[in-house]
Amino acid sequence: MKKGKKVLILSASAGTGHLRAASALETVCRSTPGVDEVVNVDALAFTNKLFRDFYSKLYLTLVQDAPTLLGWWYETSDEPWKTDKMRFLLDRLNTRPLVRLISSFQPDITVCTHFMPAEIISHLITKKTIQAKLSIVVTDYDFHAMWLSRAFHRYFVALEETKAYLTLLGLPAERITVSGIPVDPQFGHHGDRPSLRRKLGLHPDRLVILVTAGALGVNPAEQVVKSLRQMTQKVQVVVICGKNPEAKARVEAEVARVPSRGVEFVVQGYVEDMPEWMAAADLLISKPGGMTSAEAMASHLPMAIYDPIPGQEERNSDQLLEKGVAIKCNEITTLGYKVGRLFSEPARLARMKEAARQMGRPQAAQTIVKTLLAESDSTPVRVDMGQQEEMAEQVRKR
């Protein structure tokens, strides 16, 4: 009997998107013939506490307290290899337990949904410490320079545009797969919408707006409720507050404060069945994180984008707007007005749903795992110093 593969999936708990992508890949690996063993690891769990806290909390701190600084850093660091040496030194000094884990497991295939562990694996391949194939799964609709790797076997990206960009930088097109962003396979199951709405306690024939309050934050979620209350259509607004009891209590208080005319509010905390809520909805109000957007597209669900975080969310927003799957609201006070206008144009909403269907890749995780198992070329792509300088020069000229 032919021996199956040992697969190591590495992510990082800097936000939840990288972990969700890794979980989707793990789910598919466990049900796919040809995989004997799969291990899914948060790479930050194998670093020292100081580094782990710094890495995982820095991004959230910048998002909450200094988004303009975050946007500036994102743009200025988006040059191939510009911050590479400093990041590589920091990562190597703080990830020795991770290196030991990788060396002891000796995977046949490694898949990284975050650039930090990809950088470590790349170094181990270059030094011939391990023989594993390294594949990198980009979890946004945009490609930032930090995802570049000195040695790799394959990139999995969301868009043809990203593949074109990487090819223009000099990476071989045959080693870049446009797979989409991997989401839980449940997001591809749509079923009968009226029956699904009844199951969730919703009216089967009324439009449904889904609001991810956990992504928006406490105060914006309250403002969203106030704005949507102004709508004249009979709609159902489901507010998902996640693991934030304070947000849920404040949103519930705002809902109870003023009776609505035609708008019915349903407030939920953390839900396990997000694929069903997305499948039941007609519009998602959220920030455009890569994973949330990919889950919405897999659910054929258009989006109303509010206040994207400077950096990757702004770039995700650009792609979603360009593809015709989203509207954007710069002022939360006019959100209800803009959504009401959209719902008063059924043909426009239908076009957005069709565009979301075309953009969605509900089978992305399956595509990635199938490609990994079929990969025959074990020779890594190596990017030498000369090629790195050429890439950087191309970007500096743009």
C-alpha positions as CSV (number, residue, x, y, z in Angstrom):
1,M,0.0,0.0,0.0
2,K,1.3,3.5,-0.9
3,K,2.2,5.5,2.1
4,G,0.2,8.7,2.7
5,K,1.6,12.2,3.4
6,K,2.4,13.9,6.7
7,V,1.0,17.4,6.5
8,L,2.0,20.2,8.8
9,I,-0.3,23.3,8.8
10,L,1.2,26.4,10.3
11,S,-0.7,29.7,11.1
12,A,-0.4,32.5,13.6
13,S,-2.9,33.9,16.0
14,A,-2.5,37.5,14.8
15,G,-6.2,38.0,14.3
16,T,-8.5,35.1,13.6
17,G,-8.4,34.9,9.8
18,H,-5.1,32.9,9.5
19,L,-6.4,30.4,12.1
20,R,-9.7,29.9,10.3
21,A,-8.0,29.3,7.0
22,A,-5.7,26.7,8.7
23,S,-8.7,25.1,10.3
24,A,-10.5,24.8,6.9
25,L,-7.4,23.1,5.4
26,E,-7.2,20.7,8.4
27,T,-10.9,19.7,8.0
28,V,-10.3,18.8,4.3
29,C,-7.0,17.0,5.0
30,R,-8.7,14.8,7.6
31,S,-11.3,13.6,5.0
32,T,-8.9,13.2,2.0
33,P,-7.3,9.9,1.0
34,G,-3.6,10.2,0.7
35,V,-3.1,12.1,4.0
36,D,-1.9,9.8,6.8
37,E,-1.3,12.5,9.4
38,V,-2.1,16.2,9.7
39,V,-1.0,18.5,12.4
40,N,-2.4,22.1,12.7
41,V,-0.2,24.4,14.8
42,D,-0.4,28.0,15.9
43,A,3.2,29.0,15.3
44,L,3.1,31.7,18.0
45,A,2.3,29.0,20.6
46,F,5.9,27.8,20.1
47,T,7.6,31.2,20.7
48,N,8.6,32.9,24.0
49,K,5.8,34.7,25.8
50,L,7.2,38.2,25.2
51,F,7.5,37.7,21.5
52,R,4.0,36.0,21.4
53,D,2.3,38.8,23.2
54,F,4.0,41.4,21.1
55,Y,3.2,39.7,17.8
56,S,-0.4,38.9,18.6
57,K,-1.4,42.1,20.4
58,L,0.5,44.6,18.3
59,Y,-1.8,44.4,15.3
60,L,-5.0,44.7,17.5
61,T,-3.5,47.6,19.4
62,L,-2.7,49.4,16.2
63,V,-6.2,48.7,14.8
64,Q,-7.9,50.1,17.8
65,D,-5.7,53.0,18.8
66,A,-3.6,54.0,15.8
67,P,-5.2,52.9,12.5
68,T,-3.5,55.7,10.6
69,L,-0.1,54.5,11.8
70,L,-1.0,51.0,10.8
71,G,-1.9,52.1,7.3
72,W,1.3,54.1,6.9
73,W,3.4,51.1,8.1
74,Y,1.5,48.8,5.7
75,E,2.2,51.0,2.7
76,T,5.8,51.8,3.5
77,S,6.7,48.2,4.2
78,D,5.1,46.9,1.0
79,E,8.3,46.7,-1.0
80,P,9.9,43.3,-1.6
81,W,12.5,42.4,1.0
82,K,12.5,45.9,2.6
83,T,11.9,44.6,6.2
84,D,13.1,41.1,5.5
85,K,16.4,41.0,7.4
86,M,15.0,42.6,10.5
87,R,11.9,40.4,10.6
88,F,14.0,37.3,9.9
89,L,16.4,38.0,12.8
90,L,13.5,38.6,15.2
91,D,11.7,35.5,14.1
92,R,14.8,33.2,14.2
93,L,15.7,34.4,17.7
94,N,12.2,33.7,19.1
95,T,11.0,30.6,17.2
96,R,13.5,27.9,18.2
97,P,10.9,25.7,19.8
98,L,9.0,25.9,16.5
99,V,12.1,24.9,14.6
100,R,12.4,21.9,16.9
101,L,8.8,20.9,16.3
102,I,9.2,21.0,12.5
103,S,12.5,19.1,12.5
104,S,11.1,16.4,14.8
105,F,7.8,16.0,12.8
106,Q,9.6,15.9,9.4
107,P,6.5,16.7,7.3
108,D,6.2,15.8,3.7
109,I,4.1,18.9,3.1
110,T,4.0,22.2,5.0
111,V,1.3,24.7,4.4
112,C,1.5,28.2,5.9
113,T,-1.5,30.6,6.2
114,H,0.7,33.3,7.8
115,F,4.0,34.7,6.5
116,M,5.9,34.3,9.8
117,P,6.1,30.5,9.9
118,A,6.6,30.5,6.1
119,E,9.8,32.5,6.6
120,I,11.1,29.9,9.1
121,I,10.3,27.0,6.9
122,S,11.9,28.7,4.0
123,H,15.1,29.1,6.0
124,L,15.1,25.4,6.9
125,I,14.6,24.4,3.3
126,T,17.5,26.6,2.2
127,K,19.7,25.1,4.9
128,K,18.5,21.6,3.9
129,T,17.4,20.9,7.5
130,I,14.1,19.6,6.2
131,Q,13.0,18.1,2.8
132,A,9.3,19.2,3.1
133,K,7.5,21.1,0.3
134,L,6.5,24.6,1.4
135,S,3.2,26.0,0.2
136,I,2.0,29.5,1.2
137,V,-1.7,30.4,1.3
138,V,-2.3,34.1,1.1
139,T,-5.4,35.0,3.2
140,D,-6.2,38.4,1.7
141,Y,-7.3,39.6,-1.7
142,D,-4.2,41.7,-1.9
143,F,-0.6,40.6,-1.8
144,H,1.8,42.3,0.7
145,A,5.6,42.1,0.3
146,M,5.8,40.3,3.7
147,W,4.3,37.2,2.0
148,L,7.4,36.8,-0.2
149,S,9.6,33.8,0.6
150,R,13.2,33.0,-0.3
151,A,12.4,29.4,-1.0
152,F,8.9,27.8,-1.7
153,H,7.2,25.2,-3.7
154,R,3.8,26.8,-4.4
155,Y,1.7,29.9,-3.7
156,F,-2.1,29.8,-3.4
157,V,-3.7,33.1,-4.0
158,A,-7.2,34.5,-4.2
159,L,-7.2,36.3,-7.6
160,E,-5.8,36.1,-11.1
161,E,-4.6,39.6,-10.6
162,T,-2.4,38.5,-7.7
163,K,-0.9,35.7,-9.9
164,A,-0.2,38.3,-12.6
165,Y,1.6,40.5,-10.1
166,L,3.8,37.8,-8.7
167,T,4.6,36.6,-12.3
168,L,5.6,40.2,-13.2
169,L,7.9,40.2,-10.2
170,G,9.6,37.2,-11.6
171,L,8.0,34.2,-9.8
172,P,7.2,31.2,-12.1
173,A,3.5,31.2,-13.1
174,E,3.4,27.4,-12.9
175,R,4.1,27.5,-9.2
176,I,1.2,29.9,-8.5
177,T,-2.4,28.5,-8.1
178,V,-5.4,30.7,-8.1
179,S,-7.4,28.7,-5.5
180,G,-9.3,31.4,-3.6
181,I,-9.0,31.8,0.2
182,P,-9.8,28.5,2.0
183,V,-13.0,28.6,4.0
184,D,-14.8,26.0,6.0
185,P,-16.6,23.7,3.4
186,Q,-19.9,24.4,5.1
187,F,-19.9,27.9,3.6
188,G,-20.6,26.2,0.2
189,H,-23.8,24.6,1.3
190,H,-26.8,26.9,0.5
191,G,-29.9,24.7,0.7
192,D,-33.5,26.0,0.7
193,R,-33.4,29.6,2.0
194,P,-37.0,29.8,3.4
195,S,-36.5,26.5,5.3
196,L,-33.2,27.7,6.6
197,R,-34.7,31.0,7.8
198,R,-37.4,29.2,9.6
199,K,-34.8,27.0,11.3
200,L,-33.0,30.1,12.5
201,G,-36.2,31.7,13.8
202,L,-36.5,34.2,11.0
203,H,-39.4,35.1,8.7
204,P,-38.9,33.1,5.5
205,D,-40.0,35.8,3.1
206,R,-38.4,39.0,4.5
207,L,-35.0,40.4,3.5
208,V,-32.2,39.6,6.0
209,I,-29.3,41.8,6.9
210,L,-26.4,40.2,8.8
211,V,-24.2,42.4,10.9
212,T,-20.9,41.2,12.4
213,A,-20.7,43.4,15.4
214,G,-17.6,41.7,16.7
215,A,-15.7,42.9,13.7
216,L,-17.1,46.4,13.9
217,G,-16.6,47.1,17.6
218,V,-19.1,48.0,20.3
219,N,-19.8,51.7,19.5
220,P,-20.1,51.2,15.7
221,A,-22.5,48.3,16.3
222,E,-24.8,50.5,18.3
223,Q,-24.6,53.2,15.6
224,V,-25.4,50.6,12.9
225,V,-28.6,49.7,14.8
226,K,-29.6,53.4,15.0
227,S,-29.0,53.9,11.3
228,L,-30.7,50.7,10.1
229,R,-33.7,51.6,12.3
230,Q,-34.5,54.4,9.8
231,M,-35.2,52.0,7.0
232,T,-38.8,51.9,5.7
233,Q,-38.7,48.4,4.3
234,K,-39.7,45.4,6.3
235,V,-36.4,43.7,6.9
236,Q,-34.8,41.5,9.6
237,V,-31.4,42.6,11.0
238,V,-29.4,39.9,12.7
239,V,-26.5,41.3,14.8
240,I,-23.8,38.8,15.7
241,C,-21.8,40.0,18.7
242,G,-19.3,37.2,19.0
243,K,-17.6,36.5,22.3
244,N,-18.3,40.0,23.6
245,P,-21.0,40.1,26.2
246,E,-20.6,43.8,26.7
247,A,-21.3,44.4,23.0
248,K,-24.3,42.1,23.1
249,A,-25.8,43.9,26.2
250,R,-25.3,47.4,24.7
251,V,-26.7,46.4,21.3
252,E,-29.7,44.8,23.0
253,A,-30.2,48.0,25.0
254,E,-30.1,50.1,21.9
255,V,-32.6,47.8,20.1
256,A,-35.0,48.1,23.1
257,R,-34.6,51.9,23.5
258,V,-36.7,52.9,20.5
259,P,-39.4,50.8,18.8
260,S,-38.7,50.2,15.1
261,R,-41.2,50.6,12.3
262,G,-40.5,47.8,9.8
263,V,-37.2,46.6,11.0
264,E,-37.0,43.6,13.3
265,F,-33.7,43.1,15.2
266,V,-32.3,39.7,16.3
267,V,-29.2,40.0,18.6
268,Q,-26.9,36.9,18.9
269,G,-23.7,36.3,20.8
270,Y,-21.2,33.8,19.5
271,V,-22.7,31.4,17.0
272,E,-21.3,28.1,15.8
273,D,-23.4,28.0,12.6
274,M,-22.2,31.1,10.8
275,P,-22.4,29.4,7.4
276,E,-26.2,29.0,7.9
277,W,-26.6,32.7,9.0
278,M,-24.7,33.8,5.9
279,A,-26.7,31.5,3.6
280,A,-29.9,32.9,5.1
281,A,-28.9,36.5,4.6
282,D,-29.2,39.0,1.7
283,L,-26.5,41.4,2.8
284,L,-23.6,41.4,5.2
285,I,-22.5,44.6,7.0
286,S,-18.9,44.1,8.1
287,K,-15.3,45.2,7.8
288,P,-13.7,43.5,4.7
289,G,-11.3,41.1,6.4
290,G,-9.9,38.6,4.0
291,M,-11.6,35.5,5.6
292,T,-14.9,37.2,6.3
293,S,-15.1,38.4,2.8
294,A,-14.2,35.0,1.4
295,E,-16.8,33.3,3.5
296,A,-19.4,35.9,2.3
297,M,-18.5,35.3,-1.3
298,A,-18.7,31.5,-0.8
299,S,-22.2,32.1,0.5
300,H,-23.1,34.3,-2.5
301,L,-23.6,37.2,0.0
302,P,-23.0,40.8,-1.1
303,M,-21.4,43.2,1.4
304,A,-21.9,46.7,2.8
305,I,-18.4,47.8,3.9
306,Y,-18.0,50.2,6.7
307,D,-14.7,51.8,7.8
308,P,-12.1,49.4,6.5
309,I,-8.9,49.3,8.5
310,P,-6.1,51.1,6.6
311,G,-3.9,48.6,4.9
312,Q,-5.1,45.2,3.8
313,E,-8.8,45.9,4.5
314,E,-8.7,49.0,2.4
315,R,-7.1,46.9,-0.4
316,N,-9.7,44.1,0.1
317,S,-12.4,46.7,-0.1
318,D,-11.0,48.0,-3.4
319,Q,-11.2,44.5,-4.9
320,L,-14.7,43.8,-3.6
321,L,-16.0,47.1,-5.0
322,E,-14.2,46.6,-8.3
323,K,-15.9,43.1,-8.6
324,G,-19.3,44.6,-8.0
325,V,-20.0,42.6,-4.8
326,A,-20.1,45.4,-2.3
327,I,-21.2,48.9,-1.5
328,K,-19.2,51.1,0.8
329,C,-20.5,53.5,3.5
330,N,-18.1,56.2,4.7
331,E,-20.5,57.7,7.1
332,I,-22.4,55.3,9.4
333,T,-25.3,57.8,9.8
334,T,-26.2,57.2,6.1
335,L,-25.8,53.4,6.2
336,G,-29.6,52.8,6.6
337,Y,-30.2,55.1,3.7
338,K,-27.7,53.4,1.4
339,V,-28.9,49.9,2.3
340,G,-32.5,51.0,1.8
341,R,-31.6,52.3,-1.7
342,L,-30.0,49.0,-2.5
343,F,-33.0,47.0,-1.4
344,S,-35.3,49.3,-3.4
345,E,-33.4,48.1,-6.5
346,P,-34.0,44.3,-6.6
347,A,-32.2,44.0,-10.0
348,R,-29.1,45.7,-8.6
349,L,-29.1,43.4,-5.5
350,A,-29.5,40.4,-7.8
351,R,-26.5,41.5,-9.9
352,M,-24.4,41.8,-6.7
353,K,-25.4,38.3,-5.6
354,E,-24.4,36.9,-9.0
355,A,-21.1,38.7,-8.8
356,A,-20.5,37.3,-5.3
357,R,-21.3,33.8,-6.6
358,Q,-18.7,34.3,-9.4
359,M,-16.1,35.6,-7.0
360,G,-16.7,32.9,-4.4
361,R,-14.5,29.9,-4.1
362,P,-16.3,27.6,-1.6
363,Q,-14.1,24.7,-2.8
364,A,-10.8,26.6,-2.2
365,A,-9.6,24.3,0.7
366,Q,-10.3,21.2,-1.4
367,T,-8.5,22.7,-4.4
368,I,-5.4,23.4,-2.2
369,V,-5.2,20.0,-0.6
370,K,-5.8,18.2,-4.0
371,T,-3.0,20.3,-5.6
372,L,-0.6,19.6,-2.7
373,L,-1.1,15.9,-2.9
374,A,-0.7,15.9,-6.7
375,E,2.5,18.0,-6.6
376,S,5.3,16.0,-8.3
377,D,8.1,18.6,-8.4
378,S,10.0,18.5,-5.2
379,T,12.5,21.2,-6.2
380,P,11.9,24.5,-4.4
381,V,11.8,27.8,-6.2
382,R,14.8,29.8,-4.8
383,V,14.9,33.6,-4.9
384,D,18.5,34.7,-4.8
385,M,19.9,38.1,-3.8
386,G,20.0,39.3,-7.4
387,Q,16.3,38.4,-8.0
388,Q,15.4,40.1,-4.7
389,E,16.9,43.3,-5.8
390,E,15.2,43.2,-9.2
391,M,11.9,42.7,-7.5
392,A,12.4,45.6,-5.2
393,E,13.5,47.8,-8.1
394,Q,10.4,47.0,-10.1
395,V,8.2,48.0,-7.2
396,R,10.1,51.2,-6.5
397,K,9.6,52.3,-10.1
398,R,5.8,51.9,-10.0
